[in-house]
Amino acid sequence: MPELWLIVLASAAATYLWRGVGVLLSGRISVESEIFNWITCVAYAMVAGLVSRILVMPTGMLAHTALVDRLAACALALVAYHLSRRNLLVAVAIGVGAMMAIAAVRG
């Protein structure tokens, strides 16, 4: 049992160490800098890759749905996102609702 607490404490220390470094560096990094732009691009690429993987190679219950159904729900969510002036909550709600409606219609 002491080993478990040691692992938890080491994990917490590693997490808070990087958060502390982030706080220390946050005042020194300009949001207009090249490094910040690169980090933003990498973050967007990771999200795009994850969404693409979920759409094309889903796991769990989503794997039992047709690709065309997933793409239709995604397209509706994107349209809702742009029509709602980039409101992510609206887009997610529309996407989930569309997926549920399509699944209900298909049975």
ROTORFI-578648 format. One record per atom (N, C-alpha, C): atom name; residue in one letter; chain; x negated, y, z negated. Coordinates in Angstrom, 1 decimal, always signed. Each point is the difference from the previous one (the first is absolute). Layout:
CA, a, A, X, Y, Z
...
# end
This chain:
N, m, A, -0.8, -1.2, +0.0
CA, m, A, +0.8, +1.2, +0.0
C, m, A, -0.9, +1.3, +0.0
N, p, A, -1.1, +0.0, -0.7
CA, p, A, -0.8, +1.2, +0.1
C, p, A, -0.5, +0.3, +1.4
N, e, A, -0.2, -1.0, +0.8
CA, e, A, -0.5, +0.2, +1.4
C, e, A, +1.0, +0.7, +0.8
N, l, A, +1.3, -0.3, -0.3
CA, l, A, +1.1, +0.7, +0.7
C, l, A, +0.0, +1.5, -0.3
N, w, A, -0.2, +0.3, -1.3
CA, w, A, +0.0, +1.4, -0.3
C, w, A, -1.2, +0.7, +0.6
N, l, A, -1.1, -0.7, +0.1
CA, l, A, -1.2, +0.6, +0.6
C, l, A, +0.2, +0.3, +1.5
N, i, A, +0.7, -0.9, +0.6
CA, i, A, +0.4, +0.2, +1.4
C, i, A, +0.9, +1.2, +0.2
N, v, A, +1.0, +0.1, -0.9
CA, v, A, +1.0, +1.1, +0.1
C, v, A, -0.8, +1.3, -0.3
N, l, A, -0.8, +0.1, -1.0
CA, l, A, -0.8, +1.2, -0.3
C, l, A, -0.9, +0.4, +1.2
N, a, A, -0.7, -1.0, +0.5
CA, a, A, -0.9, +0.3, +1.2
C, a, A, +0.8, +0.5, +1.2
N, s, A, +1.1, -0.6, +0.2
CA, s, A, +0.9, +0.5, +1.2
C, s, A, +0.4, +1.4, -0.3
N, a, A, +0.5, +0.3, -1.2
CA, a, A, +0.4, +1.4, -0.3
C, a, A, -1.1, +0.9, +0.1
N, a, A, -1.2, -0.3, -0.5
CA, a, A, -1.2, +0.8, +0.1
C, a, A, -0.3, +0.3, +1.4
N, a, A, +0.0, -1.0, +0.9
CA, a, A, -0.3, +0.3, +1.4
C, a, A, +1.0, +0.9, +0.6
N, t, A, +1.3, -0.2, -0.3
CA, t, A, +1.0, +0.8, +0.6
C, t, A, -0.1, +1.4, -0.4
N, y, A, -0.2, +0.3, -1.3
CA, y, A, -0.1, +1.3, -0.6
C, y, A, -1.3, +0.7, +0.4
N, l, A, -1.1, -0.8, +0.2
CA, l, A, -1.2, +0.6, +0.5
C, l, A, +0.2, +0.6, +1.3
N, w, A, +0.6, -0.7, +1.0
CA, w, A, +0.2, +0.6, +1.3
C, w, A, +1.0, +1.2, +0.0
N, r, A, +0.9, -0.1, -0.9
CA, r, A, +1.0, +1.1, -0.1
C, r, A, -0.8, +1.3, -0.6
N, g, A, -0.9, -0.3, -0.9
CA, g, A, -0.8, +1.1, -0.6
C, g, A, -0.9, +0.6, +1.1
N, v, A, -0.6, -0.8, +0.8
CA, v, A, -0.9, +0.5, +1.0
C, v, A, +0.9, +0.8, +1.0
N, g, A, +1.2, -0.5, +0.3
CA, g, A, +0.9, +0.8, +0.9
C, g, A, +0.3, +1.3, -0.6
N, v, A, +0.3, +0.1, -1.2
CA, v, A, +0.3, +1.3, -0.7
C, v, A, -1.2, +0.9, +0.1
N, l, A, -1.2, -0.5, -0.3
CA, l, A, -1.2, +0.8, +0.1
C, l, A, -0.3, +0.5, +1.4
N, l, A, +0.3, -0.8, +1.0
CA, l, A, -0.3, +0.4, +1.4
C, l, A, +1.1, +0.8, +0.6
N, s, A, +1.2, +0.0, -0.6
CA, s, A, +1.1, +0.6, +0.7
C, s, A, -0.2, +1.5, +0.1
N, g, A, -0.6, +0.6, -0.9
CA, g, A, -0.3, +1.5, +0.1
C, g, A, -1.0, +0.3, +1.0
N, r, A, -0.9, -0.9, +0.4
CA, r, A, -1.1, +0.2, +0.9
C, r, A, +0.3, -0.3, +1.4
N, i, A, +1.1, -0.8, +0.3
CA, i, A, +0.3, -0.4, +1.3
C, i, A, +1.1, +0.9, +0.6
N, s, A, -0.2, +0.6, +1.1
CA, s, A, +1.0, +0.8, +0.7
C, s, A, +0.9, -0.9, +0.8
N, v, A, +1.3, +0.3, -0.1
CA, v, A, +1.0, -0.8, +0.7
C, v, A, -0.2, +0.1, +1.5
N, e, A, -0.7, +1.0, +0.5
CA, e, A, -0.3, +0.3, +1.4
C, e, A, -1.3, -0.7, +0.4
N, s, A, -0.7, -0.6, -0.9
CA, s, A, -1.4, -0.6, +0.4
C, s, A, +0.2, -1.2, +0.9
N, e, A, -1.1, -0.3, +0.6
CA, e, A, +0.0, -1.2, +0.9
C, e, A, +0.1, -1.3, -0.8
N, i, A, -0.5, -0.1, -1.1
CA, i, A, +0.1, -1.2, -0.8
C, i, A, +1.4, -0.2, -0.5
N, f, A, +0.7, +1.0, -0.3
CA, f, A, +1.4, -0.1, -0.4
C, f, A, +0.9, -0.4, +1.2
N, n, A, -0.3, +0.6, +1.1
CA, n, A, +0.7, -0.4, +1.3
C, n, A, -0.2, -1.5, +0.3
N, w, A, -1.3, -0.4, -0.2
CA, w, A, -0.3, -1.4, +0.3
C, w, A, +0.8, -0.9, -1.0
N, i, A, +0.0, +0.3, -1.3
CA, i, A, +0.7, -0.8, -1.0
C, i, A, +1.5, +0.0, +0.4
N, t, A, +0.6, +1.1, +0.4
CA, t, A, +1.4, +0.0, +0.4
C, t, A, +0.3, -0.9, +1.2
N, c, A, -0.9, +0.1, +0.9
CA, c, A, +0.1, -0.9, +1.2
C, c, A, +0.0, -1.5, -0.4
N, v, A, -1.0, -0.3, -0.8
CA, v, A, -0.1, -1.4, -0.5
C, v, A, +1.3, -0.5, -0.7
N, a, A, +0.5, +0.9, -0.9
CA, a, A, +1.2, -0.3, -0.7
C, a, A, +1.2, -0.2, +0.9
N, y, A, +0.2, +0.8, +1.0
CA, y, A, +1.0, -0.1, +1.0
C, y, A, -0.2, -1.3, +0.8
N, a, A, -1.2, -0.3, +0.4
CA, a, A, -0.3, -1.2, +0.7
C, a, A, +0.4, -1.3, -0.8
N, m, A, -0.3, +0.0, -1.3
CA, m, A, +0.3, -1.1, -0.8
C, m, A, +1.5, -0.2, -0.1
N, v, A, +0.7, +1.1, -0.2
CA, v, A, +1.5, -0.1, -0.1
C, v, A, +0.6, -0.5, +1.3
N, a, A, -0.5, +0.5, +1.2
CA, a, A, +0.5, -0.4, +1.3
C, a, A, -0.3, -1.5, +0.2
N, g, A, -1.2, -0.4, -0.4
CA, g, A, -0.3, -1.5, +0.1
C, g, A, +0.9, -0.8, -0.8
N, l, A, +0.3, +0.4, -1.3
CA, l, A, +0.8, -0.8, -0.8
C, l, A, +1.4, -0.1, +0.5
N, v, A, +0.6, +1.2, +0.5
CA, v, A, +1.3, +0.0, +0.6
C, v, A, +0.1, -0.9, +1.2
N, s, A, -1.1, +0.1, +0.8
CA, s, A, +0.0, -0.9, +1.2
C, s, A, +0.0, -1.4, -0.3
N, r, A, -0.8, -0.4, -1.0
CA, r, A, -0.1, -1.4, -0.5
C, r, A, +1.4, -0.5, -0.5
N, i, A, +0.6, +0.9, -0.8
CA, i, A, +1.3, -0.4, -0.5
C, i, A, +1.0, -0.2, +1.1
N, l, A, +0.0, +0.9, +1.0
CA, l, A, +0.9, -0.2, +1.1
C, l, A, -0.3, -1.2, +0.9
N, v, A, -1.2, -0.3, +0.3
CA, v, A, -0.4, -1.0, +0.9
C, v, A, -0.1, -1.4, -0.7
N, m, A, -0.6, +0.0, -1.1
CA, m, A, -0.3, -1.3, -0.7
C, m, A, +0.6, +0.1, -1.5
N, p, A, +1.3, +0.1, -0.2
CA, p, A, +0.5, +0.1, -1.3
C, p, A, -0.1, -1.3, -0.8
N, t, A, +0.1, +0.2, -1.3
CA, t, A, +0.1, -1.2, -0.9
C, t, A, +1.3, +0.1, -0.8
N, g, A, +0.3, -1.1, -0.7
CA, g, A, +1.2, +0.0, -0.8
C, g, A, +1.3, +0.0, +0.8
N, m, A, +0.9, +0.7, -0.6
CA, m, A, +1.4, +0.0, +0.6
C, m, A, -0.1, +0.7, +1.4
N, l, A, -0.8, +1.0, +0.1
CA, l, A, -0.1, +0.8, +1.3
C, l, A, -0.5, -0.9, +1.1
N, a, A, -0.7, -1.1, -0.3
CA, a, A, -0.5, -0.9, +1.1
C, a, A, +1.2, -0.7, +0.6
N, h, A, +1.1, -0.1, -0.6
CA, h, A, +1.2, -0.7, +0.6
C, h, A, +0.8, +1.0, +0.9
N, t, A, -0.4, +1.2, +0.2
CA, t, A, +0.7, +0.9, +0.9
C, t, A, -0.7, +0.1, +1.3
N, a, A, +0.7, +0.4, +1.0
CA, a, A, -0.5, +0.1, +1.4
C, a, A, -0.9, +1.3, +0.1
N, l, A, -1.0, -0.1, +0.8
CA, l, A, -0.9, +1.2, +0.2
C, l, A, +0.8, +1.1, +0.5
N, v, A, +1.0, -0.2, +0.9
CA, v, A, +0.8, +1.1, +0.6
C, v, A, +0.8, +0.7, -1.1
N, d, A, +0.4, -0.7, -1.0
CA, d, A, +0.8, +0.6, -1.1
C, d, A, -0.9, +0.8, -0.9
N, r, A, -1.2, -0.4, -0.2
CA, r, A, -1.0, +0.7, -0.8
C, r, A, -0.4, +1.3, +0.7
N, l, A, -0.2, -0.1, +1.3
CA, l, A, -0.4, +1.2, +0.8
C, l, A, +1.2, +1.0, +0.1
N, a, A, +1.2, -0.5, +0.1
CA, a, A, +1.1, +0.9, +0.0
C, a, A, +0.2, +0.8, -1.3
N, a, A, -0.2, -0.7, -1.1
CA, a, A, +0.1, +0.6, -1.3
C, a, A, -1.1, +1.0, -0.2
N, c, A, -1.2, -0.3, +0.5
CA, c, A, -1.1, +0.9, -0.1
C, c, A, +0.2, +1.2, +0.9
N, a, A, +0.5, -0.2, +1.2
CA, a, A, +0.3, +1.2, +0.9
C, a, A, +1.1, +0.9, -0.7
N, l, A, +1.0, -0.6, -0.6
CA, l, A, +1.0, +0.9, -0.6
C, l, A, -0.6, +0.7, -1.2
N, a, A, -0.9, -0.6, -0.7
CA, a, A, -0.6, +0.7, -1.2
C, a, A, -0.9, +1.1, +0.5
N, l, A, -0.7, -0.2, +1.1
CA, l, A, -0.8, +1.1, +0.6
C, l, A, +0.8, +1.2, +0.5
N, v, A, +1.2, -0.3, +0.6
CA, v, A, +0.9, +1.0, +0.5
C, v, A, +0.5, +0.8, -1.2
N, a, A, +0.4, -0.7, -1.1
CA, a, A, +0.6, +0.6, -1.2
C, a, A, -1.1, +0.9, -0.6
N, y, A, -1.2, -0.5, +0.0
CA, y, A, -1.1, +0.7, -0.6
C, y, A, -0.2, +1.4, +0.7
N, h, A, +0.0, +0.0, +1.3
CA, h, A, -0.2, +1.2, +0.7
C, h, A, +1.3, +0.9, -0.1
N, l, A, +1.2, -0.5, +0.1
CA, l, A, +1.2, +0.8, -0.1
C, l, A, +0.2, +0.6, -1.4
N, s, A, -0.5, -0.7, -1.0
CA, s, A, +0.1, +0.5, -1.4
C, s, A, -1.2, +0.9, -0.4
N, r, A, -0.7, +0.5, +1.0
CA, r, A, -1.1, +0.9, -0.3
C, r, A, -1.1, -0.7, -0.8
N, r, A, -0.3, -1.2, +0.3
CA, r, A, -1.1, -0.8, -0.6
C, r, A, +0.3, -0.4, -1.4
N, n, A, +1.3, -0.3, -0.3
CA, n, A, +0.3, -0.5, -1.3
C, n, A, -0.1, -1.5, -0.1
N, l, A, -1.0, -0.5, -0.7
CA, l, A, -0.3, -1.4, +0.0
C, l, A, +1.1, -0.8, -0.7
N, l, A, +0.6, +0.5, -1.0
CA, l, A, +1.1, -0.7, -0.7
C, l, A, +1.1, -0.3, +0.9
N, v, A, +0.4, +1.0, +0.8
CA, v, A, +1.1, -0.2, +1.0
C, v, A, -0.4, -1.1, +1.0
N, a, A, -1.3, +0.1, +0.5
CA, a, A, -0.4, -1.0, +1.0
C, a, A, +0.0, -1.4, -0.5
N, v, A, -0.5, -0.2, -1.2
CA, v, A, -0.1, -1.3, -0.6
C, v, A, +1.5, -0.5, -0.3
N, a, A, +0.8, +0.8, -0.4
CA, a, A, +1.4, -0.4, -0.3
C, a, A, +0.7, -0.4, +1.3
N, i, A, -0.2, +0.8, +1.1
CA, i, A, +0.6, -0.4, +1.3
C, i, A, -0.6, -1.3, +0.5
N, g, A, -1.3, -0.1, -0.1
CA, g, A, -0.7, -1.2, +0.5
C, g, A, +0.5, -1.3, -0.7
N, v, A, +0.1, +0.1, -1.3
CA, v, A, +0.5, -1.1, -0.8
C, v, A, +1.5, -0.3, +0.3
N, g, A, +0.7, +1.1, +0.1
CA, g, A, +1.5, -0.2, +0.3
C, g, A, +0.2, -0.6, +1.4
N, a, A, -0.8, +0.4, +0.9
CA, a, A, +0.1, -0.5, +1.4
C, a, A, -0.4, -1.5, +0.0
N, m, A, -1.0, -0.3, -0.7
CA, m, A, -0.5, -1.5, -0.1
C, m, A, +1.1, -0.8, -0.6
N, m, A, +0.6, +0.5, -1.1
CA, m, A, +1.1, -0.7, -0.7
C, m, A, +1.2, -0.2, +0.9
N, a, A, +0.3, +1.1, +0.8
CA, a, A, +1.2, +0.0, +0.9
C, a, A, -0.2, -1.0, +1.1
N, i, A, -1.2, +0.0, +0.6
CA, i, A, -0.4, -0.9, +1.1
C, i, A, +0.1, -1.4, -0.5
N, a, A, -0.5, -0.3, -1.2
CA, a, A, +0.0, -1.3, -0.6
C, a, A, +1.4, -0.5, -0.2
N, a, A, +0.9, +0.9, -0.5
CA, a, A, +1.3, -0.4, -0.3
C, a, A, +0.8, -0.3, +1.3
N, v, A, -0.3, +0.8, +1.1
CA, v, A, +0.7, -0.2, +1.3
C, v, A, -0.5, -1.4, +0.6
N, r, A, -1.2, -0.2, -0.1
CA, r, A, -0.6, -1.3, +0.5
C, r, A, +0.4, -1.2, -0.8
N, g, A, +0.3, +0.2, -1.3
CA, g, A, +0.4, -1.1, -0.8
C, g, A, -1.2, -0.7, -0.6
# end
